[in-house]
Amino acid sequence: MFKDINLEKNKSLFVTATNTDVGKTYACEKILLHLANKGFKVGYFKPFETGVIDLPEDGSSMLELTQILNPDFMSVNINDVVPYQFKLPAAPYIAKKGLKIDVSLLHEKKKYLEQFCDILVIEGAGGLMVPIDENLFIIDLIKEFNAYPILIVPSNLGSINDNLLSQEALRAREINYSWLINLYKDKDSFEEVTLPFYTQYFEEIEYLDKI
């Protein structure tokens, strides 16, 4: 559960999701505010952003928020926070158009950002199995970064399947994780259509807006 995360031990939190358009950036905002209110100096890192025209929209807004919450992050610029920026709104593997992704560069950026914060919030791209390179997926970055994943789950009809598949993928790789429901899609029908299964299947559930 999110509330049980050992924040003294887990210095990097990886915000991922069951799919695209689930609310990862919104979740990052909520988590950054939550951590800052607990007295932590927060940091933000988004290795990839696609659909970039001039500046990465999500990365820029989160950098601005992080700098308000943690003035030490004023030393950081958008290219540190979002090292790979692609114009095409697609999976990084496609959007990069043949560019070789340098994982060592991502490690360098992560290490650089960590010196300005107590906890670094890392935002993934799309869902867990979004491809970055031929044999590298978003889920692989969780172990690469030694980060604790937080899976964001939508509330729409059909989300049960995506949620269970995503959790199965994490368990198959022996990755401990927490998950939060972002209650915004099919909000009016969620309690009737989706919640009954969750209350029977899981001992406890948590909502993003209540952290």
C-alpha positions in Angstrom: 0.0 0.0 0.0 1.1 3.5 -0.7 0.7 4.6 2.9 3.1 1.8 4.0 6.0 2.8 1.7 9.2 3.2 3.6 10.3 6.7 2.5 13.6 6.5 4.4 14.5 3.4 2.4 13.0 4.2 -1.0 14.6 7.3 -2.3 13.3 6.9 -5.8 9.6 6.4 -6.6 8.6 5.4 -10.1 5.1 6.5 -11.2 3.8 4.2 -13.9 0.3 3.2 -15.1 -1.8 0.6 -16.8 -1.8 2.6 -20.0 -1.5 6.0 -21.5 -3.9 8.8 -20.5 -4.4 7.4 -17.0 -3.0 10.4 -15.1 0.6 9.8 -14.4 1.6 13.5 -14.4 -1.4 14.3 -12.2 -0.3 11.5 -9.9 3.3 12.9 -9.8 1.8 16.3 -8.8 -0.2 14.7 -5.9 2.8 12.7 -4.8 5.2 15.6 -4.9 2.8 17.7 -2.8 2.3 14.8 -0.4 6.0 14.3 0.1 6.7 18.0 0.5 4.0 18.3 3.1 5.8 15.5 5.0 9.0 17.6 5.0 10.9 15.9 2.2 12.9 17.8 -0.4 11.4 16.5 -3.6 12.8 16.0 -7.1 11.3 15.1 -10.4 12.6 13.1 -13.4 10.9 12.2 -16.7 13.3 10.3 -18.9 11.1 10.5 -22.0 8.4 12.8 -23.2 6.8 12.5 -26.6 4.5 14.8 -28.4 6.9 17.7 -27.7 6.6 20.8 -29.9 8.7 23.5 -28.3 9.1 22.4 -24.6 7.9 19.2 -22.9 4.6 20.3 -21.4 4.3 17.7 -18.6 8.0 17.9 -17.7 8.0 21.7 -17.6 4.9 22.0 -15.4 6.3 19.4 -12.9 9.7 21.1 -12.9 8.0 24.4 -12.1 6.1 22.8 -9.2 9.2 21.0 -7.9 11.2 24.2 -7.9 8.4 25.9 -5.8 8.4 23.0 -3.4 12.2 22.6 -3.3 14.3 25.7 -4.1 17.4 23.5 -4.4 15.9 22.3 -7.6 16.4 25.8 -9.1 19.8 24.6 -10.3 18.1 22.1 -12.6 16.9 22.8 -16.2 14.3 21.1 -18.3 16.9 19.1 -20.3 18.1 17.6 -17.1 14.6 16.6 -16.1 13.5 15.4 -19.5 16.7 14.3 -21.3 14.8 12.6 -24.2 12.2 14.8 -26.0 10.5 13.6 -29.1 8.0 15.3 -31.4 6.0 12.3 -32.4 3.3 11.3 -29.8 4.2 7.6 -29.7 6.1 5.0 -27.7 9.7 6.1 -27.3 10.8 3.2 -29.5 8.9 4.7 -32.4 9.2 8.3 -31.5 13.0 8.2 -31.3 13.1 7.3 -35.1 16.3 5.3 -34.9 18.1 7.3 -32.2 20.0 5.0 -29.8 18.8 5.5 -26.2 21.8 5.8 -23.9 20.7 4.2 -20.6 24.0 5.3 -19.0 22.9 8.9 -19.7 19.7 8.3 -17.9 21.6 7.0 -14.9 23.8 10.1 -15.0 20.8 12.4 -15.1 19.2 10.5 -12.2 22.3 10.7 -10.1 22.7 14.4 -10.9 19.1 15.2 -9.8 19.3 13.1 -6.7 21.9 15.5 -5.2 19.2 18.2 -4.9 16.5 16.2 -3.2 15.6 13.6 -0.6 13.2 11.7 -2.8 13.1 11.6 -6.6 9.8 11.1 -8.3 10.3 9.5 -11.7 7.5 9.5 -14.3 7.3 6.7 -16.8 5.9 6.9 -20.4 2.6 5.2 -21.1 2.2 1.8 -19.5 4.6 -0.8 -18.1 5.2 -2.6 -21.4 5.8 0.5 -23.6 8.9 -0.1 -25.6 12.0 2.1 -25.4 14.4 0.0 -27.4 14.1 -3.4 -29.0 14.7 -5.2 -25.7 14.1 -2.4 -23.2 10.6 -1.5 -21.8 9.4 1.0 -19.3 9.1 -1.8 -16.7 12.8 -2.5 -17.1 13.7 1.1 -15.9 12.2 0.3 -12.5 15.0 -2.1 -11.8 17.6 -0.1 -13.7 16.8 2.9 -11.4 16.4 0.7 -8.2 13.1 2.6 -7.8 9.9 1.7 -6.0 6.9 1.7 -8.5 3.5 3.2 -7.9 1.0 1.9 -10.4 -1.8 4.3 -11.4 -5.0 2.6 -12.3 -8.0 4.3 -14.0 -11.6 3.8 -13.0 -13.2 3.2 -16.3 -15.0 0.1 -17.6 -12.3 -2.4 -18.6 -9.7 -1.2 -16.2 -9.9 -4.3 -14.1 -8.2 -6.3 -16.9 -5.5 -3.7 -17.4 -4.9 -3.4 -13.7 -4.5 -7.2 -13.1 -2.3 -7.6 -16.1 0.0 -4.8 -15.0 0.2 -6.2 -11.5 0.9 -9.6 -12.9 3.8 -8.2 -14.9 5.3 -6.6 -11.8 5.0 -9.7 -9.8 6.5 -11.8 -12.6 9.6 -9.7 -12.3 9.6 -9.9 -8.5 9.0 -6.2 -8.2 7.3 -4.9 -5.0 4.9 -2.1 -5.8 1.9 -0.1 -4.6 -1.1 0.9 -6.7 -3.6 3.8 -6.6 -6.9 4.3 -8.3 -7.3 7.6 -10.2 -11.0 8.0 -9.9 -12.0 10.1 -12.9 -13.1 8.0 -15.8 -16.6 6.5 -15.6 -16.7 8.0 -12.1 -20.4 7.9 -11.8 -20.6 4.1 -12.5 -17.4 3.0 -10.8 -19.0 1.9 -7.6 -21.5 -0.3 -9.4 -19.3 -1.6 -12.3 -15.8 -1.9 -11.0 -15.5 -1.4 -7.2 -17.4 -4.6 -6.2 -14.6 -6.8 -7.7 -11.9 -4.8 -6.1 -13.4 -5.0 -2.7 -13.7 -8.8 -3.0 -10.3 -9.4 -4.6 -8.1 -7.1 -2.7 -7.8 -6.7 1.1 -7.5 -2.9 0.8 -7.6 -0.3 -2.0 -6.3 3.2 -2.1 -7.4 6.3 -4.1 -4.9 8.8 -5.6 -6.9 11.8 -4.4 -6.9 10.6 -0.8 -3.1 10.2 -0.3 
